[in-house]
């Protein structure tokens, strides 16, 4: 159970590193615009907002990595950052795109469930 919890937590961290790259570096590029359904004009207008959002995703990834590297002592860190991932995903789904629920909140919730179950 602990291996599955660590693997899924690592996957969530990697997803957030991917989000960082998309939002900070690829937002105005063809791939980034295609992922987010943006016109070149809208991408350019929102570039600084996306970079800020990408930075926050990087902090989530760093926090999850910290929790993983701390081993059993990182339980509280993982719970905190996975909870942040879930809250951000639910908020994003409610305010931006329902797809965020499935891409961010659900993997975070599954990882959190495994982390908590492995603690028992």
C-alpha positions, 0 to 999 in steps of 0.5 A: 500500500505504501508503494502505491501511495508513493507512486501515485503521489509522485505521479501527482507531483509530476503532473504539477511539474508538467502544468508548470512547464505548460503554463510558464513556458508553453502558454503562448506556443502552439502546443500550449495554446492547443492544450488550453484552447487559446488564440494567440492574442488571448494567450499573449494577454494572459501570459503573466497570469499563466506564469504565476499559476505555473509557479504555484503548480511548481510549489505543489510539486515541490511540496509533494517531492518534499513529503516523498523524500521525508519518507514516513516522516513526510506523512503530514506534508503529503496530506497537506499538499495533496489537500491543496491539490484537491482544493485547487482542482475543485476550485479550478473545475468550478471556475475555469473548466470541469476537466480540471476536476479529472486531471488534478482533483481526482488524482490528488484525491486518490493519492490522498486516500492511499497515503491515509490508508497506508498510514493505518 
